[in-house]
Amino acid sequence: MLHRLAALVVLALLSGFAYADNQDFETALKAAAERNQPLLLDFHAPWCYSCYYMKKNVLNGPEWSRVERDTVVLEVDADAPEGAALKERFQVKALPSYVVLDSQGDEIGRISAERTRWQFYTELSAITSRNTSLMVLRGRAERGGKDGVEATREVLSSYLARRDQEAGLAWFAALPESGRQEAGKDARVRRRLARLELLKAAADKQPQACLAALGKATEGGLDCDSPYDFDTALQCTEGLPKAELQAALTPLRKPYDRLIADRVLGSKPGCADVRTAVFVAADYYHALGDYKAEGAVMVSAIRQLESRVFSNPKADRNAADNLRVFYEANGNDDKLDALLAKLIAAYPEDYVYPNRYARLLAKRGLHQKALPYYEQAATLAYGLNRLKNAEGQAKSLIALHREDEARRVVAEALKANGPWFPEDAARLKKLVTAS
């Protein structure tokens, strides 16, 4: 592996851009320092549907070639032991995440979740062109003025990408009063603050505060990140009386309908994360008591995807995987089984779909039928996902009263991957100990 990594780095330097494997952070950082270029950490995982979207629609073409030329790019597989360690080190809480470091290794910004092509390159260009650490940006924010407002926006964006609402709100509150007042006039600052407040209210389990923050976060209209706001608010307010919740949420109905119709399921959709937008729409309509709309939005999403996915399931993996979860949520079992068979055949080198089908069969109580798919996935799985596959396989074996085989499966997975994932390893050990 180390020889292959060294060859990759040498080849990358000779070809005009630096590319490094996720196991070699120090090599990538050294390359960034030697070239005086930023280091882009691309956090992803083989099961990440949002990563599928980015790979097909964004991380390619002339724009990406320029990124590879002007930036050291390090792919970080969050399921691998080294990738998981980097994920924890940089406090990455969602995939995909793109963490940008300067040539000295200080963070200068990050992008979280999928973005459209225009959004991603606009945001990345803003981060890399300023090449300014967050520490410097915080200093600019404290000094105020036009540059201070812009710096405040960037710092708050970084806290949002980390989902570090406590620290973000505390940092803003500690700014000089004049700086807070000036930045508070900026609509983008207000929206970012509202989103941090929404996350904090949800963490503190304060439903009224969640609704208030949602109202502020949706001032001026909805954007492609608004479904995440709705999702947070809906989970936060589950215990509220139905009438009270509907009174607060109903005024946002038309804007959300427009978002779905124009930017999510329209002929020229403008939002990258169709899956979240659709599921949140269904939850939102359910909360409003509009069960017809709840079912209709799922059916619309399925119809939009079916023709292009079934004709070529490998053409757009994000779309195919979205259709998979929509089928499952909608109870279309026959179509789901047919689609999973196609996806297993389309990605024979990948553990993901045999594992997904095995788990689905086990959920239906078909443990004997699930086992061959768990076994197929086990030959392809690694790191964290091998432990998770072994957990499902062991549960099915235990359900079939084959405890000795379950212990063997667990022992093999723990020997190969247990030391790097102690919490998952402990849960796996407990599973077979209890049996």
Secondary structure, DSSP 4 states (H G I P E B T S, - for coil): -HHHHHHHHHHHHHTTSEEE-TT-HHHHHHHHHHHT--EEEEEE-TT-HHHHHHHHHTS-HHHHHHHHHHSEEEEEETTSHHHHHHHHHTT--SSSEEEEE-TTS-EEEEEES---HHHHHHHHHHHHHH---HHHHHHHHHH-HHHHHHHHHHHHHHHHHHT-HHHHHHHHHTS-HHHHHHHTTSHHHHHHHHHHHHHHHHHTT-HHHHHHHHHHHTTT---TTHHHHHHHHHHHTTTS-HHHHHHHHGGGHHHHHHIIIIIISSSS---S-HHHHHHHHHHHHHHHT-HHHHHHHHHHHHHHHHHHHHH-TTS-HHHHHHHHHHHHHHT-HHHHHHHHHHHHHH-TT-SHHHHHHHHHHHHTT-HHHHHHHHHHHHTT--HHHHHHHHHHHHHHHHHTT-HHHHHHHHHHHHHHHGGG-HHHHHHHHHHHHH-
